[in-house]
Amino acid sequence: MKNIVIALLLLAAPALAETASDRLAAPGPEHAWMDPLVGEWTVAMRVWSGPGVEPFELSGMTANRELILGGRYLREVLFGGDGTPMREATLGFNRLDGRYELVTVDSFEPGQMVYLSRSDATSDVLSLFGESTEAGMGTEPTGRKRDLRFDFVIEDADTNVQRIFVRYPAGEEYLFVEQRFTRAK
């Protein structure tokens, strides 16, 4: 009988062993950085169409942010003043590659935006980097390539800011979009 129990334990051991995937998919301390971003928010947005240009403002927007898939990802849905979804974003920390990753889709651009961090977040700032092809505001697409920096800035428990910076080849980086999130709930 003792031999049967030992044999059954040996057969079951691989099924009970934690895989690398299990270990790396589990939320770690890097995921806790997203906790202050969870909640219901009012959002004020400013957009600069170019360097040195006065921004135009959009108000009345709201956002819902929640942790999904066991706390591994932060899902954000940004709504316009009329309640129409304008952007969805998912932020997470890839423990295998050691970086934060952000994917956004919105009603402003024709493609998905993918941003990757180059280092860990500080206590209040996370910077991610990406690139895209600009559609532009005219009747025909510009097709210009651009580098992007997406910053999350936690000011306090009830206020955080997202800033998107743009740099075109041979140009200077400038602030393109700023979204100020103020806790509603």
N, C-alpha and C positions, 0 to 999 in steps of 0.2 A: 504494500500500500504506500509506504514511504517513497518508493521509487516512482510510483505513478504520480504522486503529488509533485515531486521534483521535476519529472518530465513535463508535466502540465505547466509548471511555473517557467521552465526554460522555453517552452513553446510560446507562452504568452508574453514573455519579456520583450521581444521586439515590438509588439503592439502597444506595450505600455511605455516604451522609451520615448522621451521627448525628442522631436526632430529639430534640426537647425531652423526649419521654417516655423515651427511652433514657437521656438525661443525668440526668433527675430521678429515675429509678428506680434508678440505680446507688447503692450504699451510699456514704455520705459520712462525714465525721467525727462527725456526730451519731449514726450507727448504732453507732460504736465504744463509745458510752456503755453499750450493752447487754451488751458482752462479759463483764464480771464477773458477770453474772447467769446465764450459761450453766453447766449442770452438773446433777448429781443432788443433791438436798437433803432433809434432814429438816426438818419444819415443826412448830412449836408455835403454836397459835392461841388468842387470847383474844378474847372477845366481850362487849361491854357493851350491855345492853338499853336503857339510857337514861343520861342524865347523872347522875353521883354514885352509880351502882349498881355493886356489886362485879361483876367479870367472871367468866364461867365459862370454863373452859379445855378445849381439845381437844388431845390429843397423839397421837403415833404416825402423823402424816400424813407423806407424802413428796411430792416434786415433781420433775418432769423439765422442764428448760428447754433448748431448742435453737434455734439460728439456722436459719431456713428461707428459701427463695427467694433464695439467693445472699447471705445475710447481711442482707437487708432487714428481716426481722421476727424477733422473739423469740416463740417459741411455748412456752407453759407449760401443763402438765397437772398438777393437784393431785389427789392420791389420799388418800382416807380411810384410817384405820388398818386397814381390812379390804381395802385395795387397790382399792376402787371409785373411779372418777374422780368428783371433786366439782366441779371447775372447769376450764375451758379458757380461756386468755387469749392474745391476740395483741397485741404492742406493736411499733410501728414509728414511723419518722419520715417524715412527709409533706414532702418537700422543696419541693413546689409551694406548699403553704400555710404552710410554715415552722413546723410544730408536731409534737409527738409525739401519737400516737393509740393508745388502748387499747380493745379490745373484749373483754368477758368474758361467758361464759355459765356458769351454775353450777346446782347442785341446790337452792339456797336461794331463788332468785328466779324468777318466771315469765317474765321477759323478758331480753333482752340489755342489758348495761350498756355505754354508750359514754362514754369520757372523752377530753378534749382538753387539751393543755397550753396555757398562755397565754404562756409564755416558754421559753427554753432551759433545759435541765437545768444545775445546777451540777455540780461534780466528783463530788458524792456524793448529791444529792437531785434527784428529778424529781417534780413535782406536776402532776396532771391533774385536770380538773374535769368533772362530769357532773350529771345530774338523773335522778330516777326517781319512779315511783309505788310506794308501799310496799304490799306484800301484807299484812304483819303476821303475828303469831303466833297470833291467835285463829281462830275458826271462820269468820269473815267477813272479807273484805279491808278494810283501813282506807281505802285509796284516797288516803292523804295524800301530797302532793307533798313532795319533799325534794331538797336540793342535796347533792352528794357531792364530796369531795376524796379522791383516791387518791394517796398518796405512796409512791414507791420510795426507800428510804434504803440506800445502800451504806456499811456500817460498816467493812468490811475485805474482803480477798479471799475470806474464808470465811464471812462473815456479812452478810446484808442483811435488811431489814425492809420489809414492806408494811403501810401503815396506811390505813384507810378512815375518814374523818370524815364525820359527818352533820349537816345543819342543816335543821330544819323551819322553815317561814315563821314569822317573829316569834320564833324561838328562837335559842339559842346553839349554835355548832358544838361537837360533842363527839366523842371517839374512840369509834368503833363496833366496829372489828375491827383487831386487830394480829396479823400473821403473821410469825414470826421464822424465817428460812431459814438453816440451818447446813449447810455443804457436807458431803456424804457422800462424794463422789468428785470 
